[in-house]
Structures are given as structure tokens and as C-alpha cells.
Amino acid sequence: MIETYQNERQMTAKSLSDELAYMEQELSKIKENGAYKDYTALMRTYLATQKAFLKIVAEIEQDEPETDELLAFSAGA
């Protein structure tokens, strides 16, 4: 059950990341055309999506066990 939830969060984070990338491309196209009303509308959606993405990423990072960077570095050497 926990693995399913973690997998769902990973898939949601990936989906939101893809949406953000798409919206960034669209925002640049809209800005080039000078349609600032459309730009503002899409930017509001972009910011809401970005907020959701950052929230999910924070949850994912919170559930991961902390690693000591020095130990991880020395183990790789």
C-alpha cells in the first residue's frame, strides 16, 4: 500500500514536471506574439501547477531517509 502511494506520487510529480515544461514553451510563444492577456492567464495556471509540484517534491524528499553526504562520498571513493 505504501509503495503504491509512493509510486503515485512519483508519477504525479513526473506529470506535473511535464506540464510545467509544456507551459514554459507556450509562455515563451505567447510572449513573442504579444498576447499578454493570454500570457497572464497561463502564468496563473503555471504558478498553481508549480506550487503543486513543489509540494509533492517536498513530500517525496521528506519520506526519503537522510544520508550523510560525507559518508556517501567516502563510500564511492
Secondary structure, DSSP 8 states (H G I E B T S, - for coil): -HHHHHHHHHHHHHHHHHHHHHHHHHHHHHHHHT-HHHHHHHHHHHHHHHHHHHHHHHHHHHHS----HHHHHHHH-
